[in-house]
């Protein structure tokens, strides 16, 4: 085997183990990274979506709407725990992306919620989404679908790592 063939094989191998959620989207002063979701079991009615939004502008923006052809209904949600009770609720006004700041949508906190899925999310596929911001407008992109139980593109699922004392 020639040296060139070995290098080509190594390059292909490295590209196959690269992080699944390695794309970036820029919309005005907003940069979207780590766009991902988890695979869902057959007949699952819902799925979550996650990403990081960095705002380099001097004005706050707001993620006000999401949509996908893969679900009947899509919303921006927040999960909170208060007095040992976990609550998930839609955010009718969306969620703020602070000026010169970062908003992380991750399991256990702010996230995208897809309801009445048309079909399961399958590991390795890309789920198309449209994200609409109050100031920056709309952008069409996609979420990388990772395995069931994935902890995110870097192996860290955000708020899932919080320790919660539910006893009282």
C-alpha positions, 0 to 999 in steps of 0.5 A: 500500500502506498504512502498516499493510500495510507494517508487517505485511509487515515483522513477518512477514519478521522472524518468518521469519528469527528463530532456529529454536531460540528456545524455552525450557522451565523445569522447577523450577530448570532452564531449557532453551534452544537445543534443536536437532538437525541434519537427517539424510540419507535412511536415516541410522541416527542423529542427535544432539540438543543443548541448554543447561541452566541450573540456578539452584538450590543443588543439582546435578541430573542428566539421566538419560534421554531418549526420543523416538518418532522413534528406537528407542533414545535415550541421553545420550552423551559424545564425547572425544578422547584420544591422537588417538582419538575415542570416543563412549560412553553415560553410563549414569548420565547427566550432571550439571547443576551447582548454580548452573551451566550444562551445554551439550550440543553437537557434540563433547562431551555430547549426546543420541544417537538410534539406529535412527531411524524416519525422517530428521530434516527441516529445519524440523520439531520432534522431540518428546523427553522429558528426565528429570532425577533431581531435577526430573523429566520434561519433554516438549519438542522439538528444532528441526531445522536444516539438515545441517551446522548449527552451532547456533542461534547459528551456534556448534556448541560443541566442534566449534570446538576445534582438535585436533592428531591428528598424532604 
